[in-house]
Amino acid sequence: MFRTLFLGTILFLGSGLSCKKSAGRNGPEPPGPEPPVTTGFAKGADVSWITQMEAEGRKFYNSAGVQTEGMQLLKSLGMNTVRLRVWVNPAGGWNNQADVVAKAVRAKNLGMRVMIDFHYSDNWADPGKQTKPVAWASLDFAGLKTALSDHTKSVLSALKNNGVAPEWVAVGNETNDGMLWPDGKASTNMSSFAQLVNTGYDAVKEIFPSAKVIVHISNGYNNSLFRWMFDGLKNNNAKYDVIGMSLYPSPADWSTLATQCQANMNDMVSRYNKEVMVCEVGMSWDQPNASKAFLADIIAKVRSVADNKGLGVLYWEPEAYNNWQGYTLGAFDNSGKPTIALDAFN
């Protein structure tokens, strides 16, 4: 993803209060949204940049050059799911609670499924950095768990109050070495990381009991990394439902890495009896033929996972184009039209 562009080569480990409405004078609060009905394989994208792009004048066009709202355009290309990252108190406000709710409502109104991705940071969290939100920096570990729980429930309650029920919630983003460093750094204290995962899990289930909780790490081809992480979480009684992974190959190595990823996914299912999901993929926008071949292949491989436990594939910010924020792994051309790479989702 974009964050890893700042990191160079990733090594093994580097590789508020709940917003519930009270009953009104006219009777009890109406029920929240019904739990979503899982509608098969998830094909979609993280589109967290979309409101910021729109605010800065970026527009999106279909293959015929007709201006089209971005989420609707992705849906027309075969996607059924939107992933949205959450930051605690970001500069500029993008990806805060209000921005996330606005985007999630748009997706829900289009009939799309929603994944929420908590970074538990004010900015990018990834394998190379898991920086605490400024407001949490001086908290002890008990206070940190309380803040994590309150933040998680606040965002999810706001979604519920706006009629959105996410199917999946990631507690942490690319947590190759845990999160909320140094307290939750897995290589230093796996037990503390597991406690943070469990705090997030319990908060998610309190608001949305049927939502599936994801623990997400990068480099989906790296079986030794995944065994180290999920053995550690198992040994520390961590609670989660889905093993999420990222995969960013090049045109030269995608076939090898996709095959390794497939073997890793099947190992995760066999070893831990968990579902798996490729939460992020991407490839250089100017290699659309290779990207299309990779996407078609990885979608087929996830579909083939044992016991139907491969849940889906999501592209990371395909709508980013023309060097938006320096990101070049989108799947739109410089004129704002999708490339043929996204034909793999249809």
BAMAR-104178 format. One record per atom (N, C-alpha, C): x, y, z; residue in one letter. Coordinates in steps of 0.05 Angstrom, whole numbers, plus 5000, padded with zeros to 4 digits. Each point is the difference from the previous one (the first is absolute). Layout:
% residues N
XYZA ...
***
This chain:
% residues 346
501749765000M 498350245000M 501750255000M 498850234998F 501350254999F 502050045023F 499249915023R 501850055023R 502649874997R 500149764988T 502449864998T 501950124980T 499050194983L 501850134982L 502150165014L 499550095025F 501850155015F 502049835015F 499749744999L 501549835017L 502349854987L 500049994973G 502049834987G 499249715004G 502049834999T 499549725002T 499149935028T 497849855002I 498949925026I 501449755009I 501350005023L 501249775011L 497949835014L 500949795013F 498249815012F 497950135018F 501050175018L 498150125019L 499450294993L 502150124985G 499650284993G 498250024977G 501649614981S 499549984972S 499450234996S 456252595341G 497750175003G 497849835012G 498350035002L 497949855012L 498249894978L 498649795006S 498249884980S 497850194992S 499550034974C 498150194990C 497249874998C 499049905021K 497349874999K 497950215005K 497849984985K 497850175005K 498449905023K 499050195016S 498249925022S 497150004990S 498349865015A 497249994993A 498850285001A 498350064980G 498850264999G 497350015014G 498850235000R 497450035014R 497849844987R 500449944975N 497849864985N 500349705001N 501849905016G 500349715002G 502949924998G 500549745000P 502849914999P 501350064973P 502550005001E 501650044975E 499349794980E 499650074975P 499549794979P 502549824998P 499549764991P 502349814998P 502050104979P 502449925004G 502150074980G 499749834975G 501850024982P 499949854975P 500149705005P 498649854984E 500149715002E 502849914993E 501049795011P 502649894992P 499949944970P 502150064986P 500049964971P 499949704993P 498949944978V 499949734990V 502449964982V 501849825008T 502449954983T 499149914973T 501050134980T 499149954972T 502349884984T 501449815011G 502049864985G 502750155000G 501549954980F 502850094998F 500250314999F 501750115017A 500350295000A 502150094980A 499150174981K 501850124981K 499750315003K 502250135006G 499750285006G 502650165001G 499850225014A 502350185001A 499950175025A 502450075010D 500350215020D 499850274984D 498150175007V 499650254986V 500150235020V 501649985020S 500150205022S 500750274990S 501550024978W 500850274990W 497850144985W 497849874995I 498150114980I 498950275007I 499350055025T 498950265008T 502150224998T 502449945007Q 502250204998Q 500650064970Q 500049794984M 500450054971M 497850174988M 497549955008E 497850164990E 500250295009E 500850045026A 500350275010A 502250154986A 501949864989E 502250144985E 499549994970E 497649944992G 499250034972G 500549774982G 500849775011R 500449764983R 497249894992R 499849924975K 497549884990K 500749734988K 497949834997F 500449734991F 498249964975F 501049844981Y 498649964975Y 499949714992Y 497949924988N 499949724990N 501649974974N 500149764990S 501749964977S 499250164975S 497550095000A 499150174978A 500550295005A 501250075022G 500650285007G 497850155013G 497949865009V 497750135014V 500650025029V 499850245011Q 500650045029Q 498049845016Q 501149855020T 498449825016T 501050015029T 498150005019E 500849995028E 501749765005E 502250045016G 502149805002G 499149735010G 498449995022M 499149745011M 498249864980M 498250154987Q 498249894981Q 501649884976Q 502150144993L 501749914978L 501249735007L 501149985024L 501249745008L 497949785002L 497650075009K 497949805001K 499349904972K 500050184981S 499449934972S 502149824988S 502450005012L 502249834991L 500049735014L 498049945017G 499849745012G 500649995029G 500650235012M 500750005029M 497550015017M 500049875023N 497750005018N 500750095028N 502550085005T 500950055027T 501850255001T 499750165021V 501750235005V 501449975026V 502650065001R 501650005025R 500850285006R 499750075026L 500550285009L 501850005025L 502250154998R 501850025023R 499050215020R 500749975025V 499250185021V 502550105015V 500350265002W 502150135016W 498650145023W 501550035022V 498750105025V 499650304999V 502150164996N 499850294999N 501950104978N 499449954975P 501850074978P 500050304994P 502350104993A 500250274990A 498350024974A 498450214999G 498350044976G 497349855002G 499849815018G 497549875004G 499449754983G 501549974978W 499549774982W 500449745016W 498149814996N 500049745013N 499450015030N 499050225009N 498950015028N 497249885000N 498849995023Q 497449875003Q 497950114980Q 499850274999A 497950124983A 500549934970A 502550014991D 500749944973D 499449714993D 500749825019V 499549724996V 497049944998V 498450125018V 497149964999V 498950104974V 500950234990A 498950114975A 500649814977A 502449894998K 500649824979K 498549735003K 499849915024A 498649745005A 497050024992A 498850235006V 497250044992V 499750004970V 501850134986R 500049994971R 500149714990R 501949855011A 500349724991A 497549845006A 498950035023K 497549865008K 497750074981K 499850254993N 497850094983N 500349894972N 502449924993L 500549874974L 499649695002L 499449915023G 499749715004G 502649855003G 502150155007M 502649875003M 500649925029M 501649805003R 500849905026R 502350175011R 500450005026V 501950185013V 501949865018V 502550064997M 502149925019M 501250255013M 500349995026I 501250225015I 502849925009I 502050174996D 502849945005D 501150205020D 500149925026F 501050185021F 503150005000F 501150244997H 503050025002H 500950055029H 498250105017Y 500750075027Y 502550195000Y 499850204983S 502150204997S 498750254989S 501450225001D 499150254987D 500750014971D 501749814990N 500950004973N 500649714993N 501649964978W 500549734990W 501249825022W 498849765003A 501249795016A 500649774980A 502449895002D 500949794982D 502349855012D 501249814985P 502149845013P 502350155012P 500650244989G 502350155010G 499450205021G 497550065005K 499350195021K 497149955009K 499750005026Q 497449975013Q 500050205023Q 499650254992T 500250235019T 497450055014T 500150035026K 497650055016K 498850274992K 497450035001P 498750264997P 501250195021P 500250254993V 501250205019V 498450005026V 497449984998A 498350015025A 500449765018A 501249784989W 500449765016W 502849975009W 501850184993A 502949955003A 500849965029A 498750145019S 500949985027S 498549805017S 498249854987L 498449815015L 501649755008L 499449895024D 501149745007D 498549784984D 500949755004F 498849794983F 497149965004F 499150025025A 497149985006A 498550234986A 501150245002G 498750234987G 500049974970G 502149884989L 500249964971L 497849814991L 499549795015K 497949814992K 497350145002K 499650165020T 497450155002T 499650194977T 502150144992A 499850194978A 499549854974A 501349774996L 499549844976L 497149914999L 499049905022S 497349915001S 498050224995S 500450235013D 498250234997D 499950104971D 502450024988H 500250094972H 498649814981H 500549745004T 498849804983T 496950015002T 499050015024K 497150015004K 498850264991K 501450225003S 499050264990S 499650004970S 502049914985V 499849994971V 497849814991V 500049765011L 498049804992L 497250085008L 499750135023S 497350105008S 499150224981S 501850174992A 499250214980A 499149874974A 501449794991L 499249864976L 497249885004L 499649875023K 497449875005K 497850205001K 500550235012N 497950215002N 499450124973N 501849964980N 499550094973N 499249784981N 499349775011G 498949784984G 502049834986G 502550015008V 502149844987V 500949785019V 500049754990A 501049785016A 502349874985A 502550055008P 502349884987P 500149705004P 500849864979E 500249715003E 502749925012E 502050164996W 502749945010W 501250245013W 501549965022V 501450225013V 502849905007V 502050154989A 502849935006A 500950165025A 501049865020V 501150125024V 503050034996V 500750234988G 502850054993G 500449964970G 502150144989N 500649994972N 502849914995N 500449794985E 502649894995E 501749985025E 499049855019T 501349995027T 502149775000T 501950014982N 502149804999N 501549975026N 500350225014D 501349995027D 498250135020D 497549954999G 498150115020G 499250284993G 499050155021M 499050274996M 500350165026M 499550264997L 500250185024L 502749965014L 502150034984W 502749975011W 500650225021W 501649945020P 501449745004P 498349795015P 497850095012D 498549825018D 499249744986D 498950034976G 498949774986G 501949894978G 502650045003K 501949894980K 500349705004K 499249854980A 499849715003A 502649865005A 502150104988S 502649875004S 501150045028S 499050215013T 500850065028T 498149875020T 497450024994N 498149895018N 497549914985N 500049764991M 497749894985M 497550005017M 500349965026S 497749995018S 498650275000S 501450225000S 498850264999S 498550054974S 501349924978F 498650024974F 497449845000F 500149765010A 497649835001A 497850135017A 500850135022Q 498050135016Q 498750244985Q 501650144984L 498950224984L 498149894979L 500749784987V 498349874981V 497449925013V 500149885024N 497649915014N 498350245008N 501250225008T 498550245007T 498550104976T 501350014977G 498650084975G 497849804993G 500649745002Y 498049804994Y 497550035016Y 500450045026D 497650035018D 498550254994D 501350214993A 498750254993A 498349974975A 501249874980V 498549954974V 497549845006V 500349785014K 497849825004K 497850125017K 500750205018E 498050135016E 498150164982E 501050124979I 498450174982I 498849834977I 501649834988F 499249834978F 500849715005F 498349855014P 500849725007P 500649834976P 498850054977S 500449834977S 502450094982S 501150235006A 502350094984A 502449815004A 501549954980K 502449835002K 502550185005K 501549935021V 502350155008V 502549894986V 501550184988I 502449934984I 502550095015I 502049825000V 502750085006V 501550004973V 501250224993H 501050054973H 503050065001H 501649844985I 502850054997I 500750004970I 502450104994S 500750034971S 501649754991S 500950024975N 501749794988N 498749725002N 497749984986G 498549765001G 501349754990G 502350034987Y 501649784990Y 501849885021Y 500450145023N 502049935020N 498949825022N 500049754995N 498849815019N 501350005027N 502750045001S 501350005026S 499150245017S 499650234987L 499050235015L 497249945011L 498349894984F 497249945008F 500049795023F 501649804997R 500149805022R 501050125026R 502050174998W 501150135024W 497850175014W 498650164984M 498050175011M 497649855012M 498949814984F 497549875009F 500549775019F 502449895000D 500749825022D 500250165026D 501250244998G 500350175024G 497350095011G 498250074982L 497350085009L 498549775011L 500249774988K 498749765011K 501049935028K 502650015003N 501249945026N 499250205022N 499150234991N 499150215019N 497050055000N 498549804989N 497149995002N 498750244987N 501150094977A 498850224985A 497449914987A 498150184998K 497449954987K 499850154974K 499449864979Y 499550134974Y 498749794982Y 499050094977D 498549824982D 501449954974D 501550204990V 501049994973V 503050085000V 501649864985I 502850084995I 500150164974I 500750255002G 500150184977G 502950034991G 500450054975M 502750034989M 500150214977M 502450114996S 500550174977S 501849864981S 499850074974L 501849884980L 500450214978L 502650094997Y 500750204980Y 502349904983Y 499449834981P 502149904983P 500850194977P 502149944986S 500750144976S 499249844975S 500050134977P 499449844976P 501949774996P 502450015011A 501949784996A 499649775019A 498950055024D 499949785019D 497249935010D 497950104987W 497349965011W 499249715000W 500849854980S 499149724999S 501249845023S 502650055005T 501349865022T 498850075027T 499650265004L 498950105026L 497149915004L 498550004979A 497249915002A 499849705007A 501849844989T 500149725007T 500849965029T 502050155009Q 500849995028Q 497750095018Q 498650204992C 497750115016C 497949785002C 499449874978Q 498049785000Q 500749795020Q 502549915000A 501049805019A 499750105029A 500750265004N 499850115026N 497150015010N 498250084982M 497250015008M 499049735008M 500649794985N 499149745007N 501349905026N 502550085005D 501249935025D 498750145023D 499250254997M 498650145021M 497349875007M 498649914980V 497449875004V 500549735015V 501949854991S 500649745013S 501150035028S 501850195004R 501450035025R 498450135022R 498350194992Y 498550165021Y 497049974997Y 499049874979N 497249984995N 498650274998N 501350194986K 498950274996K 499550054971K 498250194994E 499650094973E 502350194993E 500450044975V 502150174990V 498950204979V 501450224998M 499150214981M 502450164991M 500150064974V 502150184990V 498850285001V 500850155021C 498850265005C 501250224983C 502349964989E 501450204984E 501649874978E 499550094975V 501849934978V 500550264984V 502149994984G 500550224982G 502449944982G 500150144977M 502349984982M 500150264984M 502350054989S 500450254986S 497850064979S 498950245001W 497750074983W 500749974970W 502650044993D 500750004972D 500849724989D 499449805016Q 500349724991Q 497449855001Q 497950104985P 497349905004P 499749714991P 501549914980N 499749724992N 501049815021N 502350065011A 501149835022A 498250025024A 499050245006S 498350035024S 497449854997S 498850004976K 497549854995K 500549705003K 502349904990A 500649725002A 500449925030A 501450175014F 500449955029F 497450005015F 498350204995L 497550025015L 498249764994L 499749934975A 498449764993A 501149755014A 502649985001D 501249765012D 499650005030D 500550235014I 499749995029I 497149985008I 498250114985I 497149955006I 499349714998I 501049874979A 499549714997A 501349845022A 502450085008K 501349855022K 498650035027K 499050245006V 498650045025V 497349854999V 498749994977R 497649854997R 500549705005R 502449914994S 500649715001S 500949915028S 500250195019V 500949925027V 498249795012V 501349825015A 498549775011A 497650095016A 497949844999D 497650035015D 498650264996D 500450124977N 498750264993N 500750225021N 502449985011K 500850205020K 501650234989K 500250024974G 501250244987G 497750204995G 500050225014L 497750185000L 500050214978L 502350094990G 499950214980G 502750134994G 499950184981V 502450154991V 499250294997V 501650185012L 499550294998L 502450154990L 499750164980Y 502150174989Y 500350255018Y 502550085003W 500550235017W 500150264983W 498050175004E 499850264987E 500449994970E 498449844985P 500349994971P 499450274987P 498350165013E 499150264988E 502150225001E 502249955015A 502250205000A 501350014973A 500250244989Y 501250024973Y 501650264997Y 501650004979N 501650244992N 501750095024N 501449805012N 501950055021N 498850125025N 497549935005W 498750105025W 501649925024W 500950205015Q 501649965025Q 502449824995Q 501050004975G 502349844994G 499549704997G 497549925001Y 499349714999Y 499749924971Y 501449784993T 500049914972T 498949724996T 498849885021L 499049734998L 497049994998L 498850214990G 497150004995G 499449854975G 497550024991A 499249864975A 498350174982A 500550275001F 498850194982F 502350134984F 499450084975D 502050144985D 500250305007D 501750144987N 500550285008N 497650184993N 498149914985S 497650164993S 497749945019S 500449825020G 497949945019G 498149784992G 500949834980K 498349784992K 501349745009K 498449805007P 501149745009P 501549864977P 502249875007T 501449844980T 498749724998T 501049854981I 498949734996I 500649825023I 501850085018A 500749835023A 497549935016A 498250195002L 497649965016L 497949834987L 500549924974D 498249814988D 500049735014D 502149955015A 500349755015A 497849975021A 498850225009F 498049995021F 497249944988F 499750014974N 497449974988N 499649714992N 
***
